[in-house]
């Protein structure tokens, strides 16, 4: 990973059966308004669809929004598929209703950051700007 030309490209996705997408849309708009290119996949996406979209769109990051309680399974599936498809340079972050006790294990699996309710859109924008496309060791 290094500094690439053009705006940061982020896929914002709602994996699984969760039908609540207001938060994902708010984040997508905040990232877009901050000058990033955002691809919003819509509701009920499978991990395979999300990873396919990220690869096809040459995304720098995937932002997952999960409120259904299936975060451990769905985050892991996305991370595993990125590894299988040699696309580990695509950073994965997420948010939603995720218990504090699940955050450290998700990060151990490869999720770069988790934003829980109360995180501001500005803090998410700032985090993406500071963590996406950074050279190794930066």
C-alpha positions as a Markdown table, in Angstrom:
| # | Residue | x | y | z |
|---|---|---|---|---|
| 1 | Unk | 0.0 | 0.0 | 0.0 |
| 2 | Unk | 1.2 | 3.5 | -0.7 |
| 3 | Unk | -0.1 | 6.9 | -1.6 |
| 4 | Unk | -2.2 | 6.6 | -4.8 |
| 5 | Unk | -3.4 | 9.3 | -7.0 |
| 6 | Unk | -7.0 | 10.6 | -6.8 |
| 7 | Unk | -9.5 | 10.6 | -4.0 |
| 8 | Unk | -9.8 | 7.8 | -1.4 |
| 9 | Unk | -12.3 | 5.2 | -2.6 |
| 10 | Unk | -14.5 | 3.6 | 0.0 |
| 11 | Unk | -17.2 | 0.9 | -0.4 |
| 12 | Unk | -19.9 | 1.3 | 2.3 |
| 13 | Unk | -21.8 | -1.9 | 2.7 |
| 14 | Unk | -24.7 | -3.4 | 4.8 |
| 15 | Unk | -23.9 | -7.1 | 5.0 |
| 16 | Unk | -26.4 | -9.7 | 6.0 |
| 17 | Unk | -30.1 | -9.4 | 6.8 |
| 18 | Unk | -29.9 | -6.1 | 8.7 |
| 19 | Unk | -32.4 | -3.8 | 7.1 |
| 20 | Unk | -31.5 | -0.5 | 8.8 |
| 21 | Unk | -29.3 | 1.6 | 6.6 |
| 22 | Unk | -29.7 | 5.2 | 7.9 |
| 23 | Unk | -26.3 | 5.1 | 9.6 |
| 24 | Unk | -24.5 | 3.7 | 6.6 |
| 25 | Unk | -26.1 | 6.4 | 4.4 |
| 26 | Unk | -25.0 | 9.1 | 6.8 |
| 27 | Unk | -21.4 | 7.8 | 6.8 |
| 28 | Unk | -21.4 | 7.4 | 3.0 |
| 29 | Unk | -22.5 | 11.0 | 2.7 |
| 30 | Unk | -20.0 | 12.3 | 5.2 |
| 31 | Unk | -17.2 | 10.5 | 3.4 |
| 32 | Unk | -18.4 | 11.8 | 0.0 |
| 33 | Unk | -18.7 | 15.4 | 1.4 |
| 34 | Unk | -15.1 | 15.1 | 2.6 |
| 35 | Unk | -14.0 | 14.5 | -1.0 |
| 36 | Unk | -13.8 | 10.7 | -1.1 |
| 37 | Unk | -15.4 | 8.5 | -3.7 |
| 38 | Unk | -18.0 | 6.3 | -2.1 |
| 39 | Unk | -19.7 | 3.3 | -3.5 |
| 40 | Unk | -22.8 | 2.4 | -1.4 |
| 41 | Unk | -23.8 | -1.2 | -2.1 |
| 42 | Unk | -27.3 | -1.1 | -0.6 |
| 43 | Unk | -28.9 | -3.6 | 1.8 |
| 44 | Unk | -28.6 | -7.3 | 2.3 |
| 45 | Unk | -25.2 | -7.8 | 0.7 |
| 46 | Unk | -23.2 | -11.0 | 1.0 |
| 47 | Unk | -19.6 | -10.9 | 2.0 |
| 48 | Unk | -18.8 | -12.1 | -1.6 |
| 49 | Unk | -20.8 | -9.3 | -3.1 |
| 50 | Unk | -19.0 | -6.7 | -0.9 |
| 51 | Unk | -15.5 | -8.0 | -1.7 |
| 52 | Unk | -16.3 | -8.3 | -5.4 |
| 53 | Unk | -17.5 | -4.7 | -5.5 |
| 54 | Unk | -14.4 | -3.5 | -3.6 |
| 55 | Unk | -12.1 | -5.3 | -6.0 |
| 56 | Unk | -14.0 | -4.2 | -9.1 |
| 57 | Unk | -14.2 | -0.6 | -7.9 |
| 58 | Unk | -10.5 | -0.5 | -7.0 |
| 59 | Unk | -11.5 | 0.5 | -3.4 |
| 60 | Unk | -9.0 | 1.6 | -0.8 |
| 61 | Unk | -11.3 | 0.6 | 2.1 |
| 62 | Unk | -14.5 | -1.2 | 3.0 |
| 63 | Unk | -16.8 | 0.3 | 5.7 |
| 64 | Unk | -19.3 | -2.2 | 7.1 |
| 65 | Unk | -22.4 | -1.3 | 9.0 |
| 66 | Unk | -23.9 | -4.0 | 11.1 |
| 67 | Unk | -26.7 | -3.7 | 13.6 |
| 68 | Unk | -28.0 | -7.3 | 13.4 |
| 69 | Unk | -25.6 | -8.9 | 15.9 |
| 70 | Unk | -23.8 | -11.0 | 13.1 |
| 71 | Unk | -20.7 | -8.8 | 13.2 |
| 72 | Unk | -18.3 | -11.6 | 14.3 |
| 73 | Unk | -19.3 | -13.8 | 11.4 |
| 74 | Unk | -19.7 | -11.2 | 8.7 |
| 75 | Unk | -16.6 | -9.2 | 9.4 |
| 76 | Unk | -14.5 | -12.4 | 9.5 |
| 77 | Unk | -16.0 | -13.5 | 6.2 |
| 78 | Unk | -15.1 | -10.2 | 4.5 |
| 79 | Unk | -11.5 | -10.4 | 5.9 |
| 80 | Unk | -11.1 | -14.0 | 4.8 |
| 81 | Unk | -12.4 | -13.3 | 1.3 |
| 82 | Unk | -10.0 | -10.4 | 0.9 |
| 83 | Unk | -7.1 | -12.7 | 1.9 |
| 84 | Unk | -8.3 | -15.4 | -0.5 |
| 85 | Unk | -8.5 | -12.9 | -3.3 |
| 86 | Unk | -5.1 | -11.4 | -2.6 |
| 87 | Unk | -6.7 | -8.0 | -1.8 |
| 88 | Unk | -5.5 | -7.6 | 1.8 |
| 89 | Unk | -4.5 | -4.0 | 0.9 |
| 90 | Unk | -8.2 | -3.0 | 1.1 |
| 91 | Unk | -8.6 | -1.7 | 4.7 |
| 92 | Unk | -11.8 | -2.9 | 6.5 |
| 93 | Unk | -13.5 | -0.8 | 9.2 |
| 94 | Unk | -16.9 | -0.9 | 10.6 |
| 95 | Unk | -19.5 | 0.3 | 12.9 |
| 96 | Unk | -22.9 | -0.4 | 14.4 |
| 97 | Unk | -24.2 | -2.1 | 17.5 |
| 98 | Unk | -21.1 | -4.0 | 18.5 |
| 99 | Unk | -20.5 | -5.0 | 22.1 |
| 100 | Unk | -17.3 | -3.7 | 23.7 |
| 101 | Unk | -16.1 | -7.3 | 24.4 |
| 102 | Unk | -16.2 | -8.1 | 20.6 |
| 103 | Unk | -14.1 | -5.2 | 19.5 |
| 104 | Unk | -10.6 | -6.5 | 20.4 |
| 105 | Unk | -11.3 | -10.0 | 18.8 |
| 106 | Unk | -12.5 | -8.2 | 15.6 |
| 107 | Unk | -9.4 | -6.2 | 15.5 |
| 108 | Unk | -7.3 | -9.3 | 16.0 |
| 109 | Unk | -9.0 | -10.8 | 12.9 |
| 110 | Unk | -8.0 | -7.8 | 10.8 |
| 111 | Unk | -10.7 | -5.2 | 11.2 |
| 112 | Unk | -8.8 | -1.9 | 11.3 |
| 113 | Unk | -11.3 | 0.1 | 13.4 |
| 114 | Unk | -14.7 | -0.2 | 14.9 |
| 115 | Unk | -17.0 | 2.8 | 15.5 |
| 116 | Unk | -19.8 | 2.4 | 17.9 |
| 117 | Unk | -22.9 | 4.6 | 18.5 |
| 118 | Unk | -21.9 | 8.1 | 19.4 |
| 119 | Unk | -18.9 | 8.3 | 17.1 |
| 120 | Unk | -19.1 | 11.5 | 15.1 |
| 121 | Unk | -19.0 | 11.6 | 11.3 |
| 122 | Unk | -16.0 | 13.9 | 11.6 |
| 123 | Unk | -14.1 | 11.3 | 13.7 |
| 124 | Unk | -14.8 | 8.7 | 11.0 |
| 125 | Unk | -13.7 | 11.0 | 8.2 |
| 126 | Unk | -10.6 | 11.9 | 10.1 |
| 127 | Unk | -9.8 | 8.3 | 10.8 |
| 128 | Unk | -10.2 | 7.3 | 7.2 |
| 129 | Unk | -8.0 | 10.1 | 6.0 |
| 130 | Unk | -5.3 | 9.2 | 8.5 |
| 131 | Unk | -5.3 | 5.4 | 8.0 |
| 132 | Unk | -6.1 | 4.7 | 4.4 |
| 133 | Unk | -3.2 | 4.7 | 1.9 |
| 134 | Unk | -0.6 | 5.1 | 4.5 |
| 135 | Unk | 2.8 | 3.6 | 3.6 |
| 136 | Unk | 3.9 | 0.7 | 5.7 |
| 137 | Unk | 5.5 | 1.8 | 8.9 |
| 138 | Unk | 3.9 | 5.3 | 8.7 |
